[in-house]
């Protein structure tokens, strides 16, 4: 990353972190993924069952394989060998896990976490259920307002995600959102977490790298 862009992203991270802390979220900042990975593994040390929301950010970090190598029971519904009912069962088990990892589609400098889900299992687990939740995001996901965050999700995150998941949606073909009525539409549930959920220990880990969509 260009040094001036890295400087700019770091300033945005610091502003977002200050707002997140004000909104009740414990927040940590890292300049690179390796430092973040070590911190995430340390946070998982006391957890037996660890859940994962579908996330390219977490995949790029290699967190699942690292925790499996450490003997953790990993609940990931993204495994290609799982049948549909097995995936549903894993999603339900994630709601009661010791630690749930997720990314966020966007976050604002005002300290809001903005997400759009197809099924809702990820955003449900972020808000309530697991004993602890850690949201991991690269600095590329920071926006200035909730409106620009929603725009980012629809225009930047959703088309490549739909294509990655093999869905037959217009955005997976054209790369552009047209607010479709496709049966396989992935934009179905929108959540904006403005403050730390009352009964959830939700922490945010920000990394000054381009991670995920």
Secondary structure, DSSP 8 states (H G I E B T S, - for coil): --HHHHHHHHHHHHHHHHHHHHTT-EEEEESSHHHHHHHHHHHTTT-SEEEE-S-HHHHHHTHHHHHHHTT-EEEETT-TT--HHHHHHHHHHHTT-SEEEE--SEEETTS-EEEEESSSHHHHHHHSSSSEEEEEEEGGGEESSHHHHHHHIIIIIHHHHHHHTT---HHHHHSS------TT----EEEEE-S--TT-EEEEEEESS----
